[in-house]
Amino acid sequence: MAGLIKREDIDEVRQRTDIKEVVDGYVTLKGAGLGSFKGLCPFHDERSPSFTVRPQVGRYHCFGCGEDGDVISFVQKLDHTTFHEAVEKLAARIGYELRYEDGGSGPNREEVGRRQRLLDAHKIADEFFRAQLLTPGATEGRNFLHARGFDRAAADQFGVGYAPQGWDSLLKHLRGRGYTDPELKLTGMFSEGGRGIYDRFRGRLIWPIRDIAGDTIGFGARKLYEDDQGPKYLNTPETALYKKSQVLYGIDLAKRNIAKDRQLVVVEGYTDVMACHLAGIPTAVATCGTAFGTEHIKIARRLLSDDGSGGEVIFTFDGDAAGQKAALRAFEEDQRFVAQTYVAVEPGGADPCELRQSKGDAAVRDLIGTRRPLFEFAIRAALKRHNLDTVEGRIAALRESAPVVAQIRDAGIRPAYARELAGWLGMPVEEVSRTVAAAAKRSAQQPAGGGSAPGVAPLPPSPVLPSFNRPDPRDPVAAMERQALEVALQQPGMLEGETWQRFSEARFSTPAYLAIQEAIRANGLALTGDPVRWVEQLLQEVPEPLRPLVSELAVVPLPASTADGVLRYCRDILARLFELQITRVKAEKMGQLQRLDATSDPEAFQRLNRELMQLEMQRRSLRAEG
């Protein structure tokens, strides 16, 4: 069982990993001044590059959308992994062996090697199947795709392939690539009989099933021939790689659009996913032979950033009884989401693939556009189970549907649906509202959920955080303080000796910049030799609302094109900061001097004059250094 990764190992991975090399795998970066690189932001659509990477401090920041972080958070957001998974991935990339707390352990090297062999076998099989789709023997497979409106470009986009009708085509291919039979048994791509192993998928159209990182981990296969005695769809069985309760087909293609659009569309089959994407719904995914369950919800919440700030999950189901049953099963999981959940059912019972075939792309988009809240669907389904022409039927329907209304999270629309329910039942609004309120009270008294669905922990209350106004860039004092902080964050080695003392004593007047300066003071000089850890430590010290600003200050390019130019610029900025402080202190002492009666307190008068002279000498010295 994996334990918590040791803090020092996380710091080591962060420090040793070149953030530019990692980001380069996702974004084309170009030089933007000494030590800075720019590219188009992967987190939002833009035409002019505003995404900046500063390898020296190990940070990135987009000046367009505000996304920021270090190399670990970048991998988390782009690959949609957990913090733990991102650290392990980066550690493996640089060959660093992680240590774990509480006697836990990380991935065993032997296990990692075995997993990689399995992934490589799936990649080879994926390429084999795709190549087979172009052969004369795959005519039936190509006809199947064509009949459903999918051309060769669509097949390429989704990696569709074909498994030959023979018993050992893939087996021979993988044996020829050095795989042993014991290894091949672990892949799930082969069955075993009295004469050994043979191809599991034969004479079928093949869809590669990939994980969120884009690695092929299994396959789905559709029957093409009448003499095939197997099921219509045949998937990879459970393996070390493939866990159907944790897999969503199309997630590798949809993940960025899901995160960007804050929308997840759940359909029922591989061709439905293809139809949706080609029709302009690139957020569609499908489960693989199982209901949409708890593990799928975890993936969805991570992609949607399901934190209460919006987002929607849309389920599409066939209009038949099985489809309605699936929709109601999905409603049982609704309370696990903060995102709003909806259902889209085509009145004629057509699935997205059939809809696209018969009515075109616009019809698929219209289906998703006419979605309705899942709780409304659930209420109407409850009403259909009762005879509303009788008093007894209406009372029974109220008792069943009131808890559904009580579960609506948005307190603003809950009363509106209580009124709707009253209208559907033909009952007084007051009576329905009382029944809904009673159902809500019973739900709140359940100890397991504290008002949430049974077994689901309620969302934690939002902490009260201090607020900081964005500093006015036109304010010359604020601009001066900002430039000084840019130097302190990006070139902490400049803050040594007397310079550190002067910086610590400087009185920043802009609240946001003052809070950052206080964090620098509190942090001391312990980590200034390591800019990556220095910035990371400061991010932990400052109030949370200021972390994006710290990240921004750490990556904004300094206006110099050479190393010597950077040093001159930094010295000049710090000198100007210290001169500003001297000017402020001089003004205060000059005010004291003017208020003082020289005849009544000559000693204080002389002392203030001496201090003013010393301050002026310091100011001139700074000017000379600058």
C-alpha angles and dihedrals in degrees: 000000000000116000131198113297112246113260094232091054091052089052090048093052090048092049097044097046116090103226092200092058091050095046090046087067089066107021132040104236128197130189115272105180131314110337095350131106132192137200144151110295114254090205099061139015114266139152100205117055114250099153108108128192122195108190094186091067095028095236141121129200133180112215088197105055101010098240110153143159147111131290092278095053090045092058090044093054099040098042093032093230132143121263089254093052093046093053092048091048092051092044090054089048093059096033095246118153111223126216124214136214127239094026091296122143137213129223111319111239090231090051091048090052092048091049091050090052089054092048091049090050090053091048091052091047090048091054091045094053093047092052090049091057088070095053125098090249091064096063092115091053093050090048090053091054094044092051089057095049099260119133129193092274090056091049090051092047092056097033094240113179143170132244111215119238095245123101100237111024095117092035092059091044094054094041086054088056092057102266120144124220093248088056093046092052089062094057097069089227093107138058125210129229139162092290097046133266127341138177113294092201114055129164093355140124108249132214118190112228110213134189123236092274091056099254116140108240102165146348140243117212129198122207115244106171130065093224091059103109093192128098121287090252123028121188135189109276121238110296138161087275104032120064108164093203088060099042130093117185112231095019091124091058097037103042099092094046091046090053093043099043095035088227133119121188116196116202131173109242148026094255090049090057090049092048093050095048093047090047093054102269100114093167095073124121135163136214116240110239096318141080121271100267147167097292091049089051090056090056092046094049091050092051095043093045082232096204104128097274097108137280133138139230115206121194119199117199137171113264093240127100093269090053092050090049090052090050092053090048088054090051090058087063094043095100090061088070130073087192116088113260124218140177127218116194122175107227093224092052096247119149120224093266093052091043092054091048095051103033108015138240095308091061091057091050090047090052091057091041092056094054118140131205113282092228090057089053089049092049093050091046089054091050092052090062092065137062102245091187090077131064091231091051093050092049091049091048091051092051091051098042100040093075088052091055090044090059094059103118097206103083089195096064098034093085090047091057090046087058091046090051090050089054093048090050096040090232133131113278091228092057093049092045091052091051091049091048090051091050090050091050092051090049092050090053093057105111097210098059106023090220096329127101113294112285094009117115115231118247112269116251115261112255119240106249130189115254126226127191117230106260114251107250090206092062105098093207092050090047090052092050091048093053091049091053091049088057093045093051099042101034105029090159087075090068098076133126116341091359090063091051092050093046092050092050094047112112110225113202101192107088096220093047092044090056090052092047090051090053089052091050092048091049094054123197098298096112104027091111090064111053094188094056091037093060092040091053092049090051088059092048101050124077110271096249089060097053095091089051091051090050090050093050090049095056106032106116115252112232098251133096101201136046091246089048091054091052092049091048093049093048090049094050093048091046090052091049092052091045089053089053091049090050090052093049091046090053091051093049092045088055090050090050093051091050092049124095103225093201095053096045110020094162094058089045092054092044092054091048091052091049091050091052091049091050091050090051090051090050092051091047091054090049090052092049090049 
